[in-house]
Amino acid sequence: MRGAARGRLLAILALLLALLAGCAVQTETLRRAPPAALAPRVELAATPFFAQTEYHCGPAALATVLAAAGLAATPAALGEQIFLPARTGTLQIEMIAGARRHGAVATRLPGTLEAVLRELQAGHPVVVLQNLGLSWYPLWHYAVAIGYDLNTGDMLLRSGTTERLALPLSTFEHTWVRAGSWAFVALPPGRWPATAEEAAVVEAAVGFERAAPPAQAVLAYRSALQRWGGSLSLQMGLGNSLYAAGDKVAAAAAFEDATGLNPSSAAAWMNLASVRGEIGQRAAALAAAREAVKVADSTWVERARDLLASLERRP
């Protein structure tokens, strides 16, 4: 984009941002009564910066958070993987998948401004999606939040070709909410966002398991269970990852813990029975398979019976 056309677009954006800078409920609440233990100012100044090329705000933002997490990636390489020429942009699902392919656990954040600020306070740059236009004429843009200042009312961003953009919090709130309040943090396996919720963690861990080596998935699940120890999904994921890693004894122990978390889970009993059978614990395998048949609903009962019959035929 050149000359007059670029100038007109910048003028339009300036006008739109000015219109958006009105009342912002979350911003006003945060500035009037800051939440407990929230620092008034944070800036992650060491966060790398990659100036975007045309339409490549997604690859640039993703490269930024991956580099901040100590994972090698460049916007050019990421552009080949996640940029969709037909859409002249990058979909959110591709941003998440791209992070996982490069060894990061990408976790969605709660859709609140406070959650973004608390992640920054925890030292985690945050990928955010903004709509710099209007609902009927969207202008989608990925940026990376690297800090905030409640006193001046600014959000600090790595954005486009600007290394340090100080955007009014109220304007940021409007543009972010217009894009669905979508944000995520990308961290090495073993670390989780400060504000992460269990459902988002399960989704992140399962997605990471599909893209990562089993040993890395085990690390992600074990660390998640330290915070969400009552999650059957995480416990089952740990068992599956240990099995994929070749540690069947540890996998059996993980599935046994899963049956303790939810004794009515036929899937947990079946996995336990299968692994116990493979490691030569025939009596324990049969006991687990019978329990699976006992608790199974219509979705699982035939498979549970087939497993039991198979184990009974084994010598």
DODOKOL-294170 format. One line per 5 residues: number of its first residue (from 1); their letters; for each residue x, y, z of C-alpha. Coordinates in nm, 3 decimals, padded with zeros to 5 digits. Each point is the difference from the previous one (the first is absolute). Example, Ala and Ser with C-alpha at 12.3 -4.5 7.8 and 13.67 -1.06 7.14 Angstrom:
2
1	AS	01.230 -00.450 00.780 | 00.137 00.344 -00.066;
//
This chain:
315
1	MRGAA	00.000 00.000 00.000 | 00.141 00.337 -00.099 | -00.042 00.374 00.006 | -00.352 00.144 00.005 | -00.171 -00.339 00.052;
6	RGRLL	00.211 -00.070 00.308 | -00.063 00.352 00.129 | -00.377 -00.041 -00.041 | 00.005 -00.331 00.185 | 00.201 00.146 00.287;
11	AILAL	-00.242 00.293 00.021 | -00.296 -00.239 00.009 | 00.166 -00.208 00.272 | 00.075 00.309 00.205 | -00.363 00.106 -00.025;
16	LLALL	-00.128 -00.344 00.093 | 00.233 -00.026 00.297 | -00.111 00.342 00.118 | -00.363 -00.110 -00.020 | 00.083 -00.316 00.193;
21	AGCAV	00.173 00.185 00.282 | -00.321 00.079 00.187 | -00.131 -00.174 00.306 | 00.172 -00.334 00.067 | -00.149 -00.178 00.297;
26	QTETL	00.288 -00.232 00.089 | 00.259 00.275 -00.037 | -00.193 00.240 00.220 | -00.050 -00.266 00.267 | 00.366 -00.102 00.001;
31	RRAPP	00.125 00.357 00.024 | -00.252 00.107 00.262 | 00.048 -00.304 00.225 | 00.306 -00.208 -00.101 | -00.034 -00.367 00.101;
36	AALAP	00.197 -00.124 00.297 | 00.366 -00.079 -00.064 | -00.006 00.145 -00.352 | 00.307 00.216 -00.063 | -00.082 00.350 -00.129;
41	RVELA	00.255 -00.031 -00.280 | 00.170 -00.287 -00.184 | 00.215 -00.005 -00.312 | 00.168 -00.310 -00.140 | 00.262 00.207 -00.178;
46	ATPFF	00.216 -00.300 -00.093 | -00.276 -00.146 -00.220 | 00.139 -00.040 -00.353 | -00.142 00.204 -00.286 | -00.068 -00.111 -00.356;
51	AQTEY	-00.135 00.267 -00.231 | -00.277 -00.146 -00.211 | -00.009 -00.003 -00.376 | -00.327 00.055 -00.187 | -00.284 -00.212 00.145;
56	HCGPA	00.248 -00.197 00.214 | -00.095 00.134 00.342 | -00.084 -00.359 00.105 | 00.343 -00.149 -00.076 | 00.172 00.304 00.155;
61	ALATV	-00.205 -00.022 00.321 | 00.049 -00.375 00.029 | 00.375 00.029 -00.059 | 00.010 00.260 00.278 | -00.153 -00.220 00.270;
66	LAAAG	00.188 -00.311 -00.112 | 00.330 00.188 00.018 | -00.097 00.136 00.342 | -00.055 -00.361 00.112 | 00.346 -00.097 -00.125;
71	LAATP	-00.127 -00.184 -00.308 | 00.156 00.071 -00.338 | -00.232 00.131 -00.270 | -00.002 00.276 -00.258 | -00.293 00.183 -00.159;
76	AALGE	00.116 -00.114 -00.345 | -00.002 -00.368 00.095 | -00.326 00.031 00.190 | -00.157 00.185 -00.291 | 00.053 -00.305 -00.220;
81	QIFLP	-00.178 -00.215 00.258 | -00.290 00.206 00.133 | -00.071 00.280 -00.249 | -00.298 -00.066 -00.227 | 00.036 00.196 -00.326;
86	ARTGT	-00.366 -00.051 -00.090 | -00.096 00.184 00.319 | 00.296 00.239 -00.006 | 00.046 -00.082 00.366 | 00.030 -00.267 00.268;
91	LQIEM	-00.285 -00.173 00.178 | 00.000 -00.033 00.377 | 00.012 -00.378 -00.021 | 00.315 00.027 -00.211 | 00.164 00.227 00.258;
96	IAGAR	-00.062 -00.258 00.272 | 00.111 -00.291 -00.220 | 00.312 00.187 -00.108 | 00.101 00.056 00.362 | -00.043 -00.369 00.079;
101	RHGAV	00.198 -00.113 -00.302 | 00.292 00.205 00.129 | -00.004 -00.157 00.345 | -00.214 00.248 00.195 | -00.315 -00.068 00.197;
106	ATRLP	-00.250 00.257 -00.124 | -00.275 00.073 00.252 | -00.302 00.225 -00.049 | -00.053 00.262 00.270 | -00.325 00.103 00.168;
111	GTLEA	-00.155 00.283 -00.200 | 00.062 00.275 00.253 | 00.239 00.292 -00.003 | 00.111 -00.089 00.351 | 00.113 -00.343 -00.118;
116	VLREL	00.222 00.160 -00.267 | 00.154 00.235 00.258 | 00.063 -00.280 00.249 | 00.177 -00.205 -00.267 | 00.223 00.296 -00.075;
121	QAGHP	00.074 00.036 00.370 | 00.093 -00.371 00.001 | 00.253 00.070 -00.276 | -00.199 -00.147 -00.289 | -00.041 00.201 -00.324;
126	VVVLQ	-00.354 -00.047 -00.131 | -00.111 -00.042 -00.361 | -00.319 00.201 -00.053 | -00.235 00.030 -00.294 | -00.142 00.345 -00.071;
131	NLGLS	-00.265 00.130 -00.235 | 00.130 00.342 -00.099 | -00.311 00.063 -00.208 | -00.366 -00.041 00.080 | -00.227 -00.300 00.038;
136	WYPLW	-00.128 00.044 -00.356 | 00.343 00.085 -00.142 | 00.260 -00.194 00.199 | 00.373 00.061 -00.024 | 00.155 -00.295 00.180;
141	HYAVA	00.342 00.040 00.159 | 00.220 -00.212 00.226 | 00.227 00.175 00.249 | 00.193 -00.100 00.312 | -00.075 00.169 00.331;
146	IGYDL	00.327 00.058 00.187 | -00.107 00.234 00.279 | -00.243 00.252 00.143 | -00.009 00.314 00.209 | -00.312 00.058 00.208;
151	NTGDM	00.112 00.350 00.095 | 00.026 00.125 -00.358 | -00.271 -00.238 -00.121 | 00.210 -00.166 -00.271 | 00.042 -00.351 -00.137;
156	LLRSG	00.346 -00.066 -00.143 | 00.017 -00.209 -00.316 | 00.238 -00.144 -00.256 | -00.224 00.084 -00.295 | 00.051 -00.001 -00.374;
161	TTERL	00.312 00.199 -00.078 | -00.002 00.179 00.338 | 00.228 -00.148 00.263 | -00.163 00.178 00.295 | -00.353 00.119 -00.058;
166	ALPLS	-00.162 00.173 00.300 | -00.371 -00.039 -00.071 | -00.262 00.140 00.237 | -00.143 -00.285 00.205 | -00.352 00.107 -00.088;
171	TFEHT	00.079 -00.016 -00.372 | 00.171 -00.334 00.042 | -00.303 -00.132 00.188 | -00.237 00.104 -00.277 | 00.210 -00.146 -00.281;
176	WVRAG	00.064 -00.321 00.194 | -00.362 -00.055 00.105 | -00.108 00.061 -00.361 | 00.221 -00.296 -00.091 | -00.161 -00.227 00.260;
181	SWAFV	00.243 00.067 00.288 | 00.228 -00.265 -00.147 | 00.348 -00.042 00.149 | 00.248 -00.276 00.073 | 00.333 -00.061 00.167;
186	ALPPG	00.266 -00.230 -00.147 | 00.233 -00.160 00.255 | 00.245 -00.292 00.012 | -00.152 -00.327 00.130 | 00.002 -00.001 00.378;
191	RWPAT	-00.118 00.360 00.035 | -00.358 00.131 -00.007 | -00.162 00.342 -00.012 | -00.069 00.158 00.337 | -00.368 00.048 -00.083;
196	AEEAA	-00.059 -00.326 -00.189 | -00.327 -00.181 00.062 | -00.034 -00.378 00.007 | -00.200 -00.036 -00.322 | 00.252 00.208 -00.195;
201	VVEAA	00.289 -00.196 00.154 | -00.154 -00.333 -00.101 | -00.051 00.129 -00.354 | 00.358 00.129 -00.012 | 00.153 -00.318 00.139;
206	VGFER	-00.196 -00.228 -00.233 | 00.088 00.215 -00.300 | 00.365 00.007 00.101 | 00.003 -00.380 00.044 | -00.105 -00.042 -00.364;
211	AAPPA	00.292 00.210 -00.126 | 00.278 -00.067 00.251 | 00.232 -00.291 00.078 | -00.155 -00.221 00.272 | 00.261 00.097 00.261;
216	QAVLA	-00.088 00.367 -00.044 | -00.370 -00.080 00.028 | 00.069 -00.188 00.325 | 00.172 00.309 00.138 | -00.298 00.218 -00.095;
221	YRSAL	-00.253 -00.234 00.158 | 00.200 -00.052 00.320 | 00.040 00.374 00.052 | -00.370 00.060 -00.070 | -00.099 -00.264 00.253;
226	QRWGG	00.199 00.182 00.266 | -00.258 00.281 -00.026 | -00.308 -00.189 -00.119 | 00.049 -00.334 00.173 | -00.369 -00.089 -00.012;
231	SLSLQ	-00.022 00.001 -00.379 | -00.085 -00.339 -00.148 | 00.081 00.126 -00.350 | 00.351 00.106 00.102 | 00.059 -00.327 00.184;
236	MGLGN	-00.111 -00.202 -00.302 | 00.220 00.213 -00.222 | 00.297 -00.071 00.225 | -00.066 -00.374 -00.024 | -00.027 00.013 -00.378;
241	SLYAA	00.321 00.203 -00.031 | 00.192 -00.233 00.230 | -00.122 -00.293 -00.207 | 00.109 00.174 -00.322 | 00.338 00.065 00.161;
246	GDKVA	00.039 -00.374 00.064 | -00.036 00.010 00.379 | -00.288 -00.243 00.041 | 00.050 -00.051 00.373 | -00.033 00.373 00.065;
251	AAAAF	-00.293 00.014 -00.243 | -00.181 -00.268 00.200 | 00.058 00.199 00.318 | -00.139 00.311 -00.167 | -00.313 -00.184 -00.117;
256	EDATG	-00.045 -00.145 00.346 | 00.006 00.354 00.138 | -00.258 00.091 -00.264 | -00.237 -00.270 00.126 | 00.044 00.144 00.348;
261	LNPSS	-00.100 00.344 -00.128 | -00.309 -00.139 -00.173 | -00.090 -00.360 00.085 | -00.290 00.016 -00.246 | 00.226 00.069 -00.301;
266	AAAWM	-00.009 -00.308 -00.219 | 00.275 00.146 -00.220 | 00.237 00.026 00.298 | -00.069 -00.359 00.104 | 00.044 -00.126 -00.357;
271	NLASV	00.332 00.177 -00.045 | 00.116 -00.137 00.332 | -00.108 -00.351 -00.097 | 00.173 00.017 -00.338 | 00.331 00.123 00.137;
276	RGEIG	-00.001 -00.241 00.291 | -00.057 -00.282 -00.248 | 00.296 00.115 -00.209 | 00.236 00.005 00.297 | -00.100 -00.349 00.112;
281	QRAAA	-00.233 00.086 00.289 | -00.278 -00.231 -00.121 | -00.205 -00.019 00.320 | 00.008 00.377 00.050 | -00.085 00.052 -00.368;
286	LAAAR	-00.305 -00.226 00.025 | -00.116 00.175 00.316 | 00.025 00.341 -00.171 | -00.180 -00.128 -00.312 | -00.286 -00.139 00.210;
291	EAVKV	-00.028 00.336 00.173 | -00.016 00.168 -00.339 | -00.291 -00.222 -00.105 | -00.173 00.070 00.327 | 00.013 00.379 -00.029;
296	ADSTW	-00.023 00.037 -00.378 | -00.294 00.180 -00.158 | -00.137 -00.076 -00.346 | 00.290 00.184 -00.165 | 00.264 -00.221 00.155;
301	VERAR	-00.162 -00.327 00.100 | 00.064 -00.198 -00.320 | 00.364 00.105 -00.012 | 00.040 -00.082 00.369 | -00.148 -00.347 -00.053;
306	DLLAS	00.222 -00.062 -00.301 | 00.307 00.100 00.203 | -00.098 -00.232 00.284 | -00.056 -00.289 -00.239 | 00.336 00.065 -00.163;
311	LERRP	00.179 -00.001 00.335 | -00.178 -00.318 00.109 | 00.124 -00.180 -00.313 | 00.361 00.087 00.072 | 00.206 -00.265 00.179;
//
